[in-house]
Amino acid sequence: MPPRLRHTQKDSTEKALKGSILDHLAHSLGKTYEERAPRSLATSLALSLRDRLVDRMLETRARFRAAGAKRMYYLSIEYLLGRCIGNNVCNMRLDEHVDKILSDLGVTIDEMRELERDPALGNGGLGRLAACFLDSLATMHLPGYGYGIHYEYGLFKQVIEKGRQVEKPDYWMADGMPLQLERRDQAVLVPIYGRVEDHYFPDGSFLPTWVDWEDIVGVPYDVPIVGFGGKTVVLLRLFAAKASESFDMQIFDQGDYIKSIHQKVYSELVSKILYPSESISFGRELRLVQEYFLVFCSIRDITRRFLKQNRNIDEFPNYVAIQLNDTHPALSVAELMRVFVDERRLPWERAWELTNRTLAFTNHTLMPESLEMWPVELMQKVLPRHLQIIYEINRRFLQQVELTFPGDVNRLRRMSVIEETPVKQVRMANLAVVGSHSVNGVSALHSELVKTRLFPDYHALWPKKFNNKTNGITPRRWLYKANPSLATLISDALGEGWVTDLDQLRGLEPLADDPAFADAVAKVKRGNKALLAHYIVSTTGITVSPDAAFDIQAKRIHEYKRQLLNLMGIILQYLRIVEDGIVPPSPAVYVFAGKAAPGYFEAKEIIRLILAVGQTINRDKRAADLLKVVFAADYRVSVAEKLVPAADISEQISTAGTEASGTGNMKFSLNGALTVGTLDGANIEIRQAVGPENFYLFGLTTPEVEDMLSRGAYNPWDYHAAHPEIRRVLDALSAGRFTPGDPGAFHWLHDKLLSPNERYLHLADFMAYVRTKDDMLRDYADTRAWTAKSILNTARMGVFSSDRTIAQYAREIWDIHPVPPEDAK
């Protein structure tokens, strides 16, 4: 029988919630009413929300159990949840109550939000997508859970010092996370290192035994994820690494004791920080241990849940689906086999069938350097039994390939899970494809390239295994919460049904030509820009006008994402203003945001150049009212929530064929920004959805890029000779126009852009990009026409809801079904 709820929706009245906050202030924090302060009130509010979330969590779990529901478990090394208090208040529909309560207590919900740190559990789109998926699972009452790592420190806190990115520790747990629940009673003992001994059963069958392993303890922390309406709460379970307590404390020799302490410290490093450097052997080993730690803890917990229902192990895939979010959890293939073969004593063939039916794999990249490979020697040291299993998987798989394509040695070499180079490596993407029953890309173009460019041999062997699931974003976080003024305007026009059925935004299309509605939308956009302008001046000291066009590129800094192309366009615009007296049709504010990986020289130098160009332009009175350049430091979810609603122009300008999908493009377009973009990733589908006339397209197509690179036909000097605008920009870089104190600072960049090995084709696309941006600024000057385009972008983004994406995964891959509560049916 489901547990009785202490805090029902009816109990979540203003009076009950206020009483709960004050109760936690006294009994959880030990403070009197007179001692209340914004931070203590924020913690008390979070604890009060957690009480209600836990009740719903228990009810949800009981409901899923009673239904005998098959469950999906999402394994991801990243989750970017964003600040949780405000999102929970929105999804639980407590906005008005909380606003009134906090007002009575002398604070505002915005103050509460600013006091909360972003949980630094991810790096970029991979983690943000995972968070969107959990929101959709809960909103749609689907039995799904997330598994990840409880990083103590995030990737890094980005600060700007002396015109450069500097990485500082991001200790996001400094103030705790009141919403999470520590579950030490469900801790997992993780074996690692050691060796494998060959043993045999009495009947002579082989029994490999993993011995002399060390151990790490994985302690789970549960973060409740509430769906819209507050009816269903699913879990994100994050594992923190702790040293086991099996120190040999009988040895009093100081050296041995210090060694024991060193082992404890090393064990806890596993979840200490997100993404250690892979440039040194220690970092590589730690990263492999991290990925294994995630996989072992998750599968141990999943198996425990399954067996708790007294089910036969042969039924495992009937009740369990596991989705691998990129290659980081690919060790799940070997770990599941180890569980089935070594622990459950299943025959290999039966174990392989169960593993294959359980696992599914999402690929997120086409970049060769992003396809994980681990040296066999390292895996032998860290995971000797798993390496043995991987070799056996590969042996049997290659036998199958040989039968299908007899005598094709090159195909065998390409498809092998083991790369047979002098330094042998395990190809994790190959392992994930071999071990899964489904392999999907994340946009129509990407999924096609996965079949034709990345895994053509596998597609030839298993054509039905490959499919597409275009990414989506949750409208709750990225419109309802992040852009409340626009959300209110939409709800007044259409009702609130769009929040859980984004296709209803189509009802806005007739209003695109309605002058009153268009004026209201334009007023909302200007208000959002004014809020961002205030944030910019308070964090950078740069004053910008909300009447200018806000052109924003917010994403990880990488050469393929081409922040440099954007910056080259800005430089040309600046030179036109100050040297030619050409006034642009509309003033523009260019905002960049994103982090560069600490060891990625070129990306860090791009940030340095953005800052140098910005400093020159922003100080030049000749351009003061026409052009501004801003770098918004330490990009994270809470910063994105300021940028996305304020954008007029969204920069999605990666080289065609390099971006898997993108989700930032969806967030900006949903909030009415017009996209300037290439035919790359989900841009293609966004353009189809919003209409070509409402999308500013430029640049080479993927086939054109591939043809140019494959033939070695890209000669940047041809573009340099043909276009004085290109020469002008490159000369400014080479001459140190933006770094007068260090005139040679970016000469390397000048040379790189003119190298035939520059594979992102900046110069090939530059003139088309410049012409398209000129068109955009001319169009922006016509406020009424621009606003109509903006409204149509919002109206036609329904297909990019993560609810649609999750519904497709649930129906076509996972075979899971909604289990709503009675009051939601």
PECORNOR-V304171 format. One record per backbone hydrogen bond with DSSP energy under -1.0 kcal/mol. CO is the residue of the C=O (numbers start at 1). NH is the residue of the N-H. If there is no record, write none. Layout:
BEGIN
CO_NH / CO_NH
END
This chain:
BEGIN
8_12 / 11_13 / 13_17 / 14_18 / 15_19 / 16_20 / 17_21 / 18_22 / 19_23 / 20_24 / 21_25 / 22_26 / 23_27 / 24_28 / 24_29 / 25_31 / 33_36 / 37_41 / 38_42 / 39_43 / 40_44 / 41_45 / 42_46 / 43_47 / 44_48 / 45_49 / 46_50 / 47_51 / 48_52 / 49_53 / 50_54 / 51_55 / 52_56 / 53_57 / 54_58 / 55_59 / 56_60 / 57_61 / 58_62 / 59_63 / 60_64 / 61_65 / 62_66 / 63_67 / 64_69 / 65_68 / 71_321 / 72_145 / 73_323 / 74_147 / 75_325 / 84_88 / 85_89 / 86_90 / 87_91 / 88_92 / 89_94 / 90_93 / 91_229 / 94_98 / 95_99 / 96_100 / 97_101 / 98_102 / 99_103 / 100_104 / 101_105 / 102_107 / 103_106 / 108_112 / 109_113 / 110_114 / 111_115 / 113_116 / 119_121 / 121_79 / 124_128 / 125_129 / 126_130 / 127_80 / 127_131 / 128_132 / 129_133 / 130_134 / 131_135 / 132_136 / 133_137 / 134_138 / 135_139 / 136_140 / 137_142 / 138_141 / 141_819 / 142_144 / 143_72 / 145_74 / 146_237 / 147_76 / 148_239 / 149_151 / 153_274 / 157_168 / 159_166 / 161_164 / 164_161 / 166_159 / 168_157 / 170_154 / 170_172 / 171_174 / 173_176 / 177_180 / 181_222 / 183_186 / 184_187 / 188_218 / 190_216 / 192_214 / 195_211 / 197_209 / 199_207 / 201_204 / 205_201 / 207_199 / 209_197 / 211_195 / 214_192 / 216_190 / 217_242 / 218_188 / 219_240 / 220_183 / 221_238 / 222_181 / 223_236 / 225_234 / 227_230 / 232_227 / 234_225 / 235_146 / 236_223 / 237_148 / 238_221 / 239_150 / 240_219 / 242_217 / 247_249 / 248_251 / 253_257 / 254_258 / 255_259 / 256_260 / 257_261 / 258_262 / 259_263 / 260_264 / 261_265 / 262_266 / 263_267 / 264_268 / 267_270 / 269_272 / 271_152 / 272_153 / 280_284 / 281_285 / 282_286 / 283_287 / 284_288 / 285_289 / 286_290 / 287_291 / 288_292 / 289_293 / 290_294 / 291_295 / 292_296 / 293_297 / 294_298 / 295_299 / 296_300 / 297_301 / 298_302 / 299_303 / 300_304 / 301_305 / 302_306 / 303_307 / 304_308 / 306_309 / 307_310 / 312_315 / 313_316 / 315_318 / 316_319 / 316_320 / 319_71 / 321_73 / 322_360 / 323_75 / 324_326 / 324_362 / 327_330 / 329_332 / 330_333 / 331_335 / 332_336 / 333_337 / 334_338 / 335_339 / 336_340 / 337_341 / 338_342 / 338_343 / 339_344 / 340_346 / 347_351 / 348_352 / 349_353 / 350_354 / 351_355 / 352_356 / 353_357 / 354_358 / 355_359 / 358_322 / 359_437 / 360_324 / 361_440 / 362_326 / 367_370 / 368_371 / 372_428 / 374_426 / 375_379 / 376_380 / 377_381 / 378_382 / 379_383 / 382_193 / 383_387 / 384_388 / 385_389 / 386_390 / 387_391 / 388_392 / 389_393 / 390_394 / 391_395 / 392_396 / 393_397 / 394_398 / 395_399 / 396_400 / 397_401 / 398_402 / 399_403 / 400_404 / 401_405 / 405_408 / 407_409 / 408_412 / 409_413 / 410_414 / 411_415 / 412_416 / 417_427 / 419_421 / 419_425 / 424_376 / 425_419 / 426_374 / 427_431 / 428_432 / 429_433 / 430_434 / 431_435 / 438_361 / 439_467 / 440_363 / 441_469 / 442_471 / 443_447 / 444_448 / 445_449 / 446_450 / 447_451 / 448_452 / 449_453 / 449_454 / 450_455 / 455_459 / 456_460 / 457_461 / 458_462 / 462_465 / 465_439 / 467_441 / 473_802 / 474_478 / 475_479 / 475_480 / 476_481 / 477_482 / 479_483 / 483_487 / 484_488 / 485_489 / 486_490 / 487_491 / 488_492 / 489_493 / 490_494 / 491_495 / 496_499 / 497_500 / 501_504 / 502_505 / 503_506 / 504_507 / 505_508 / 506_509 / 508_511 / 509_512 / 511_514 / 514_518 / 515_519 / 516_520 / 517_521 / 518_522 / 519_523 / 520_524 / 521_525 / 522_526 / 523_527 / 524_528 / 525_529 / 526_530 / 527_531 / 528_532 / 529_533 / 530_534 / 531_535 / 532_536 / 533_537 / 534_538 / 535_539 / 536_540 / 545_548 / 549_589 / 550_648 / 550_649 / 551_591 / 552_651 / 553_593 / 560_655 / 562_566 / 563_567 / 564_568 / 565_569 / 566_570 / 567_571 / 568_572 / 569_573 / 570_574 / 571_575 / 572_576 / 573_577 / 574_578 / 575_579 / 576_582 / 587_549 / 588_628 / 589_551 / 590_630 / 591_553 / 592_632 / 593_555 / 595_557 / 597_600 / 599_601 / 600_604 / 601_605 / 602_606 / 603_607 / 604_608 / 605_609 / 606_610 / 607_611 / 608_612 / 609_613 / 610_614 / 611_615 / 612_616 / 613_617 / 614_618 / 615_619 / 617_620 / 620_623 / 623_626 / 623_627 / 626_588 / 628_590 / 630_592 / 636_640 / 637_641 / 639_642 / 639_643 / 640_644 / 648_674 / 649_552 / 650_676 / 652_678 / 655_658 / 661_682 / 663_667 / 664_668 / 665_669 / 666_670 / 667_671 / 668_673 / 669_672 / 674_650 / 675_696 / 676_652 / 677_698 / 678_680 / 680_683 / 681_684 / 682_686 / 683_687 / 684_688 / 685_689 / 686_690 / 687_691 / 691_694 / 692_695 / 695_697 / 696_677 / 701_705 / 702_706 / 703_707 / 704_708 / 705_709 / 706_710 / 707_711 / 708_713 / 715_718 / 716_720 / 717_721 / 718_722 / 719_723 / 723_727 / 724_728 / 725_729 / 726_730 / 727_731 / 728_732 / 729_733 / 730_734 / 731_735 / 732_737 / 739_742 / 742_745 / 744_747 / 746_750 / 747_751 / 748_752 / 749_753 / 752_755 / 755_758 / 757_759 / 758_761 / 761_765 / 765_769 / 766_770 / 767_771 / 768_772 / 769_773 / 770_774 / 771_775 / 772_776 / 773_777 / 774_778 / 775_779 / 776_780 / 777_781 / 779_782 / 781_783 / 782_786 / 783_787 / 784_788 / 785_789 / 786_790 / 787_791 / 788_792 / 789_793 / 790_794 / 791_795 / 792_796 / 794_797 / 797_800 / 798_801 / 800_473 / 801_805 / 802_806 / 803_807 / 804_808 / 805_809 / 806_810 / 807_811 / 808_812 / 809_813 / 809_814 / 810_815 / 810_816 / 821_824 / 822_825
END
